[in-house]
Amino acid sequence: MTDLTLFQQKIAASLSDIELRFDEPMSKHTSFRIGGGAEVMVFPKNTQELAKILKTSALLDCNCAILGAGTNVLAPDDGLRGLVICLKDCLDGMEQLDETHIRVSAGVTMARAAVFAANLGLSGLEFAHGIPGTVGGGVYMNAGAYGGEICQVAETVEVMDLNGNLSERTCEQMKFSYRHSILEDEGGIVTGVVFRLEKGDCETIREKMKELIGKRTASQPLDLPSAGSAFKRPVGGYAAALIDQAGLKGYQVGGAAISTKHAGFAVNLGGATAEDVKRLLRDVSDRVYDHSGIRIEPEIRIW
Ligand SMILES: Cc1cc2nc3c(=O)[nH]c(=O)nc-3n(C[C@H](O)[C@H](O)[C@H](O)COP(=O)(O)OP(=O)(O)OC[C@H]3O[C@@H](n4cnc5c(N)ncnc54)[C@H](O)[C@@H]3O)c2cc1C
């Protein structure tokens, strides 16, 4: 224990029955493959463990960050003090509730949830199949693609507050808007969601998912680490088109670059740092503004 920080020792003593890792590289847990060590990363297997972690974190008054699949996060090069609670594959489980409703735990990936629904002949999650994050992350930021959005199918959301108390929110209470939910303003952790779907034909649903994956593969730089669309869609335009029109495809800062395949993506060409990506995003936003008069804002969560 002598190499551990005082905080790590305290956490090890308080959460001895929960899976913990010390100085865990964030680069192993983010799709950008960027980020230094998390002082403590913790992997709760159920909501009881999650509640215990949150209570301990409140007692120790430490920083506490929630990580899903890390597909929309830029983690800092010099790491994160405090706790990172990793939910991917931890809060697990899916069940059919009735003919048209399924409940999915927050750590399940969108792809698994979509395949589960398809196998039951339930339509509505086809759009989510190719979004590489967890259901919890998707609800938190109202993920969407190809005309579908989480807010169209989420009936109720189970949320744990930072004291470990669970409550259920309706879709209206989640105040979903474009890539946003109330949790970004008020805090709270998604632990599960009930999706309201429609009865459909398994084969037709699978065909739709295949078609959308085909579109992604054809247009997105899926062979390089990224965090998806780097910028939010501005009012009155598309970020990718504005970046392209400003001549910024391929624009590079250190190991980070605007994809030559899709101008909406910032990619890690190899060895990119968080600082490279941040400078790239700043430069691109400024140059697009100079070119078009439209300010584009990052969609990626910069930690
Ligand atoms: C190749 C690629 C393609 C993508 N395509 C799309 C797309 O088509 N549409 C789209 O919307 N996004 C897309 N994304 C972005 C990303 O997949 C989504 O934003 C996804 O919803 C993030 O989920 P996550 O589990 O990875 O969240 P993370 O990246 O781990 O976290 C993102 C934010 O959500 C918070 N969070 C995560 N889990 C929870 C939880 N359970 N409770 C509360 N807060 C939580 C985190 O604290 C963080 O602030 C893409 C990303 C990549 C790499």
Ligand as a Chemical Component Dictionary entry (heavy atoms), coordinates in Angstrom:
data_LIG
# 
_chem_comp.id                   LIG 
_chem_comp.type                 NON-POLYMER 
_chem_comp.pdbx_formal_charge   0 
_chem_comp.three_letter_code    LIG 
# 
loop_
_chem_comp_atom.comp_id 
_chem_comp_atom.atom_id 
_chem_comp_atom.alt_atom_id 
_chem_comp_atom.type_symbol 
_chem_comp_atom.charge 
_chem_comp_atom.model_Cartn_x 
_chem_comp_atom.model_Cartn_y 
_chem_comp_atom.model_Cartn_z 
_chem_comp_atom.pdbx_ordinal 
LIG C1  C1  C 0 -17.284 6.359  -34.322 1  
LIG C2  C2  C 0 -18.303 7.074  -33.470 2  
LIG C3  C3  C 0 -19.573 7.326  -33.980 3  
LIG C4  C4  C 0 -20.514 8.006  -33.204 4  
LIG N1  N1  N 0 -21.753 8.236  -33.730 5  
LIG C5  C5  C 0 -22.677 8.884  -32.970 6  
LIG C6  C6  C 0 -23.979 9.138  -33.503 7  
LIG O1  O1  O 0 -24.322 8.757  -34.610 8  
LIG N2  N2  N 0 -24.859 9.797  -32.706 9  
LIG C7  C7  C 0 -24.545 10.233 -31.445 10 
LIG O2  O2  O 0 -25.381 10.819 -30.775 11 
LIG N3  N3  N 0 -23.315 9.998  -30.936 12 
LIG C8  C8  C 0 -22.382 9.339  -31.660 13 
LIG N4  N4  N 0 -21.134 9.100  -31.144 14 
LIG C9  C9  C 0 -20.784 9.621  -29.805 15 
LIG C10 C10 C 0 -21.068 8.652  -28.652 16 
LIG O3  O3  O 0 -21.044 7.320  -29.073 17 
LIG C11 C11 C 0 -22.411 8.956  -28.014 18 
LIG O4  O4  O 0 -22.408 10.270 -27.532 19 
LIG C12 C12 C 0 -22.727 8.018  -26.865 20 
LIG O5  O5  O 0 -24.046 8.259  -26.445 21 
LIG C13 C13 C 0 -21.789 8.198  -25.662 22 
LIG O6  O6  O 0 -22.004 7.124  -24.775 23 
LIG P1  P1  P 0 -20.833 6.596  -23.831 24 
LIG O7  O7  O 0 -21.374 5.487  -23.021 25 
LIG O8  O8  O 0 -19.628 6.272  -24.619 26 
LIG O9  O9  O 0 -20.598 7.871  -22.946 27 
LIG P2  P2  P 0 -19.196 8.448  -22.439 28 
LIG O10 O10 O 0 -18.411 8.912  -23.621 29 
LIG O11 O11 O 0 -18.553 7.487  -21.529 30 
LIG O12 O12 O 0 -19.702 9.698  -21.622 31 
LIG C14 C14 C 0 -20.263 10.812 -22.297 32 
LIG C15 C15 C 0 -20.925 11.712 -21.246 33 
LIG O13 O13 O 0 -22.025 11.011 -20.675 34 
LIG C16 C16 C 0 -21.864 10.902 -19.254 35 
LIG N5  N5  N 0 -22.386 9.579  -18.887 36 
LIG C17 C17 C 0 -22.013 8.374  -19.396 37 
LIG N6  N6  N 0 -22.771 7.399  -18.841 38 
LIG C18 C18 C 0 -23.611 8.008  -17.984 39 
LIG C19 C19 C 0 -24.637 7.545  -17.100 40 
LIG N7  N7  N 0 -24.962 6.247  -17.018 41 
LIG N8  N8  N 0 -25.304 8.452  -16.361 42 
LIG C20 C20 C 0 -25.006 9.776  -16.432 43 
LIG N9  N9  N 0 -24.041 10.261 -17.233 44 
LIG C21 C21 C 0 -23.356 9.396  -18.000 45 
LIG C22 C22 C 0 -20.379 11.049 -19.001 46 
LIG O14 O14 O 0 -20.133 11.549 -17.703 47 
LIG C23 C23 C 0 -19.983 12.037 -20.091 48 
LIG O15 O15 O 0 -20.237 13.366 -19.681 49 
LIG C24 C24 C 0 -20.175 8.417  -31.893 50 
LIG C25 C25 C 0 -18.911 8.128  -31.380 51 
LIG C26 C26 C 0 -17.978 7.469  -32.154 52 
LIG C27 C27 C 0 -16.636 7.163  -31.588 53 
# 
loop_
_chem_comp_bond.comp_id 
_chem_comp_bond.atom_id_1 
_chem_comp_bond.atom_id_2 
_chem_comp_bond.value_order 
_chem_comp_bond.pdbx_ordinal 
LIG C1  C2  SING 1  
LIG C2  C3  SING 2  
LIG C2  C26 DOUB 3  
LIG C3  C4  DOUB 4  
LIG C4  N1  SING 5  
LIG C4  C24 SING 6  
LIG N1  C5  DOUB 7  
LIG C5  C6  SING 8  
LIG C5  C8  SING 9  
LIG C6  O1  DOUB 10 
LIG C6  N2  SING 11 
LIG N2  C7  SING 12 
LIG C7  O2  DOUB 13 
LIG C7  N3  SING 14 
LIG N3  C8  DOUB 15 
LIG C8  N4  SING 16 
LIG N4  C9  SING 17 
LIG N4  C24 SING 18 
LIG C9  C10 SING 19 
LIG C10 O3  SING 20 
LIG C10 C11 SING 21 
LIG C11 O4  SING 22 
LIG C11 C12 SING 23 
LIG C12 O5  SING 24 
LIG C12 C13 SING 25 
LIG C13 O6  SING 26 
LIG O6  P1  SING 27 
LIG P1  O7  DOUB 28 
LIG P1  O8  SING 29 
LIG P1  O9  SING 30 
LIG O9  P2  SING 31 
LIG P2  O10 DOUB 32 
LIG P2  O11 SING 33 
LIG P2  O12 SING 34 
LIG O12 C14 SING 35 
LIG C14 C15 SING 36 
LIG C15 O13 SING 37 
LIG C15 C23 SING 38 
LIG O13 C16 SING 39 
LIG C16 N5  SING 40 
LIG C16 C22 SING 41 
LIG N5  C17 SING 42 
LIG N5  C21 SING 43 
LIG C17 N6  DOUB 44 
LIG N6  C18 SING 45 
LIG C18 C19 SING 46 
LIG C18 C21 DOUB 47 
LIG C19 N7  SING 48 
LIG C19 N8  DOUB 49 
LIG N8  C20 SING 50 
LIG C20 N9  DOUB 51 
LIG N9  C21 SING 52 
LIG C22 O14 SING 53 
LIG C22 C23 SING 54 
LIG C23 O15 SING 55 
LIG C24 C25 DOUB 56 
LIG C25 C26 SING 57 
LIG C26 C27 SING 58 
# 
